[in-house]
């Protein structure tokens, strides 16, 4: 397990954390996670719910992807949140001089019109999956299957926040790796995240606003208990 004390400063990530707090997307309190843990924070990307917030979010994704140097030919947005994210990131990348096609999937195959499960550009070449978080890797595995079936090659996943906590198995037992580590080691895909839990702790630990700074201790304790 890593120390609860953050060890790096990433200006882009910290700006993203501050933006997420201001937008009400990153909230503090007591939240029950899918794994049954009581988390002192909750990140809900569905609350990037207007044009201004979505545009800023896409800017963070695009800048992180460009800085990462990851090479890809197409953006793929898994339904449902990934659809909006992939489209918004494609627009921002084009604005920055990196025009990329994008595609997404339907939850159910369409039996009229163009039909099929996939919509958008042909899925070919190196395909980057765009989503908000990686919780258990299930959505990533489903995306990989669709991309492979269409003739593309999955090359990575771009997410907004890496929670950096241990995943749980089907029986609820804690695993020695995180969902992101599972994707990188077992599925052999690069993962690019705008920010991590360590970045969140950096912001909280140095916050001048006492109302924000008071969340540093419970978030650090959660990192110590469940972190990787």
C-alpha positions as CSV (number, residue, x, y, z in Angstrom):
1,X,0.0,0.0,0.0
2,X,1.2,3.5,-0.7
3,X,1.5,6.1,2.0
4,X,-1.5,8.3,2.6
5,X,0.7,11.4,2.1
6,X,0.7,12.5,-1.6
7,X,4.2,12.6,-3.1
8,X,3.7,14.5,-6.3
9,X,2.3,17.7,-7.6
10,X,0.5,17.7,-11.0
11,X,-0.9,21.2,-11.9
12,X,-3.3,19.9,-14.5
13,X,-4.6,17.2,-12.2
14,X,-5.0,19.7,-9.3
15,X,-6.8,22.2,-11.5
16,X,-9.1,19.4,-12.5
17,X,-9.8,18.4,-8.9
18,X,-10.6,22.1,-8.0
19,X,-12.9,22.4,-11.0
20,X,-14.7,19.2,-10.1
21,X,-15.3,20.5,-6.6
22,X,-16.5,23.8,-7.8
23,X,-18.8,22.1,-10.3
24,X,-20.3,19.9,-7.6
25,X,-19.1,16.8,-9.4
26,X,-16.7,15.9,-6.6
27,X,-18.5,15.8,-3.3
28,X,-17.6,15.0,0.3
29,X,-19.6,13.3,3.1
30,X,-20.4,9.6,3.5
31,X,-21.1,7.6,0.3
32,X,-21.6,3.8,0.0
33,X,-19.5,2.5,-2.9
34,X,-20.4,-0.4,-5.2
35,X,-17.9,-2.5,-3.2
36,X,-19.8,-1.7,0.0
37,X,-17.2,0.7,1.4
38,X,-18.1,3.9,3.1
39,X,-16.3,6.5,1.1
40,X,-15.7,10.1,2.3
41,X,-15.9,11.4,-1.3
42,X,-17.9,10.7,-4.4
43,X,-17.2,11.6,-8.0
44,X,-20.2,11.7,-10.3
45,X,-19.2,12.6,-13.9
46,X,-22.9,12.7,-14.9
47,X,-23.0,16.1,-13.2
48,X,-20.8,17.7,-15.9
49,X,-24.3,18.5,-17.2
50,X,-24.1,21.8,-19.2
51,X,-22.1,23.0,-22.1
52,X,-19.6,25.0,-20.2
53,X,-18.7,22.2,-17.7
54,X,-18.6,19.6,-20.4
55,X,-16.3,21.8,-22.5
56,X,-13.9,22.3,-19.7
57,X,-13.9,18.6,-18.9
58,X,-13.1,17.7,-22.5
59,X,-10.2,20.2,-22.3
60,X,-8.7,18.3,-19.4
61,X,-9.0,15.0,-21.2
62,X,-7.5,16.4,-24.4
63,X,-4.6,18.0,-22.7
64,X,-3.8,14.9,-20.7
65,X,-4.0,12.7,-23.8
66,X,-1.7,15.0,-25.8
67,X,0.8,15.2,-22.9
68,X,0.7,11.4,-22.5
69,X,2.0,10.8,-26.0
70,X,-0.3,7.8,-26.4
71,X,-0.9,7.1,-30.1
72,X,-4.5,6.2,-31.2
73,X,-6.6,6.4,-34.3
74,X,-10.1,6.5,-33.0
75,X,-12.0,7.4,-29.8
76,X,-14.6,4.9,-28.5
77,X,-17.3,5.8,-26.0
78,X,-19.0,3.0,-24.2
79,X,-22.7,3.6,-23.5
80,X,-23.9,5.6,-21.8
81,X,-21.5,8.1,-20.2
82,X,-18.7,7.3,-22.6
83,X,-20.8,8.5,-25.6
84,X,-20.9,12.1,-24.5
85,X,-17.3,12.0,-23.3
86,X,-15.9,10.6,-26.5
87,X,-17.8,13.2,-28.6
88,X,-16.7,16.1,-26.4
89,X,-13.1,15.0,-26.4
90,X,-13.1,14.5,-30.1
91,X,-14.3,18.1,-30.6
92,X,-11.6,19.5,-28.2
93,X,-8.8,17.4,-29.8
94,X,-9.9,18.8,-33.2
95,X,-9.8,22.3,-31.9
96,X,-6.2,21.7,-30.7
97,X,-5.2,20.4,-34.1
98,X,-5.6,16.6,-33.4
99,X,-8.7,15.6,-35.4
100,X,-9.8,12.1,-34.6
101,X,-12.9,10.1,-35.5
102,X,-15.1,8.7,-32.8
103,X,-17.6,5.9,-32.4
104,X,-19.8,4.5,-29.7
105,X,-22.1,1.5,-29.0
106,X,-25.8,1.1,-28.4
107,X,-27.0,-1.0,-25.5
108,X,-29.3,-2.9,-27.9
109,X,-28.7,-3.7,-31.5
110,X,-30.8,-1.7,-34.0
111,X,-32.7,-3.8,-36.6
112,X,-33.6,-1.0,-39.0
113,X,-31.8,1.9,-40.7
114,X,-28.0,1.3,-40.6
115,X,-28.6,-1.4,-37.9
116,X,-26.0,-3.0,-35.7
117,X,-24.5,-2.1,-32.3
118,X,-22.0,0.5,-33.3
119,X,-22.5,4.1,-34.4
120,X,-20.1,6.6,-35.8
121,X,-16.8,6.2,-37.6
122,X,-15.6,2.8,-38.7
123,X,-13.8,1.1,-35.8
124,X,-10.3,0.4,-37.1
125,X,-6.7,1.0,-36.2
126,X,-5.7,1.8,-32.6
127,X,-8.8,2.5,-30.5
128,X,-8.9,4.5,-27.3
129,X,-11.7,3.9,-24.9
130,X,-13.0,7.0,-23.1
131,X,-14.9,6.7,-19.9
132,X,-15.3,8.5,-16.5
133,X,-13.8,5.9,-14.1
134,X,-12.8,2.2,-14.0
135,X,-14.7,0.5,-11.3
136,X,-14.3,-3.2,-11.9
137,X,-13.0,-3.4,-15.5
138,X,-16.3,-4.9,-16.7
139,X,-17.1,-2.0,-19.1
140,X,-13.6,-2.1,-20.4
141,X,-13.8,-5.8,-21.2
142,X,-17.2,-5.3,-23.0
143,X,-15.7,-2.5,-25.0
144,X,-12.6,-4.6,-25.9
145,X,-15.0,-7.4,-27.2
146,X,-16.9,-5.0,-29.4
147,X,-13.8,-3.3,-30.7
148,X,-12.1,-6.6,-31.5
149,X,-15.3,-7.9,-33.3
150,X,-15.4,-4.8,-35.4
151,X,-11.7,-5.2,-36.5
152,X,-10.1,-2.5,-34.3
153,X,-7.2,-2.9,-31.8
154,X,-7.9,-1.6,-28.3
155,X,-4.8,0.4,-27.2
156,X,-5.8,2.2,-24.0
157,X,-8.4,3.8,-21.7
158,X,-8.8,7.4,-20.8
159,X,-10.6,8.2,-17.5
160,X,-11.2,11.3,-15.4
161,X,-10.3,9.9,-11.9
162,X,-8.3,7.0,-10.7
163,X,-9.5,6.1,-7.2
164,X,-6.3,4.1,-6.5
165,X,-8.1,1.6,-4.3
166,X,-8.1,-2.1,-4.1
167,X,-10.7,-3.9,-6.2
168,X,-13.0,-6.6,-4.9
169,X,-13.6,-10.0,-6.2
170,X,-17.0,-11.6,-7.0
171,X,-17.2,-12.9,-3.5
172,X,-16.5,-9.4,-2.1
173,X,-13.0,-10.2,-0.9
174,X,-10.4,-7.4,-1.4
175,X,-7.9,-8.0,-4.1
176,X,-4.2,-6.9,-4.1
177,X,-4.7,-4.7,-7.1
178,X,-6.9,-1.8,-8.2
179,X,-9.2,-1.9,-11.2
180,X,-6.8,0.3,-13.1
181,X,-3.9,-2.0,-12.4
182,X,-6.1,-5.0,-13.6
183,X,-6.7,-3.2,-16.9
184,X,-3.0,-2.4,-17.4
185,X,-1.6,-5.8,-16.3
186,X,-4.3,-8.3,-17.3
187,X,-5.9,-6.6,-20.2
188,X,-2.6,-5.0,-21.3
189,X,-4.0,-1.6,-22.0
190,X,-2.5,1.8,-21.2
191,X,-4.6,3.8,-18.8
192,X,-4.4,7.6,-18.9
193,X,-6.2,9.4,-16.0
194,X,-6.7,13.2,-15.6
195,X,-6.3,12.9,-11.8
196,X,-5.9,10.4,-9.0
197,X,-6.8,10.1,-5.4
198,X,-3.3,11.3,-4.6
199,X,-4.0,14.5,-6.5
200,X,-7.2,15.0,-4.6
201,X,-5.2,14.6,-1.3
202,X,-2.7,17.2,-2.6
203,X,-5.5,19.7,-3.1
204,X,-7.2,19.0,0.2
205,X,-3.9,19.1,2.2
206,X,-3.1,22.5,0.8
207,X,-6.6,24.1,0.7
208,X,-6.9,27.5,2.2
209,X,-10.6,27.1,2.7
210,X,-11.2,25.4,6.1
211,X,-14.4,23.8,4.8
212,X,-12.4,22.0,2.1
213,X,-9.3,21.3,4.2
214,X,-11.3,19.4,6.9
215,X,-11.9,16.6,4.4
216,X,-8.2,15.8,4.1
217,X,-8.1,13.6,7.2
218,X,-11.0,11.3,6.3
219,X,-9.9,11.0,2.7
220,X,-6.3,10.2,3.8
221,X,-7.7,7.6,6.2
222,X,-9.7,6.0,3.4
223,X,-6.6,5.9,1.2
224,X,-4.6,4.3,4.0
225,X,-7.3,1.7,4.6
226,X,-8.2,0.8,1.0
227,X,-5.4,2.2,-1.2
228,X,-2.9,0.5,-3.4
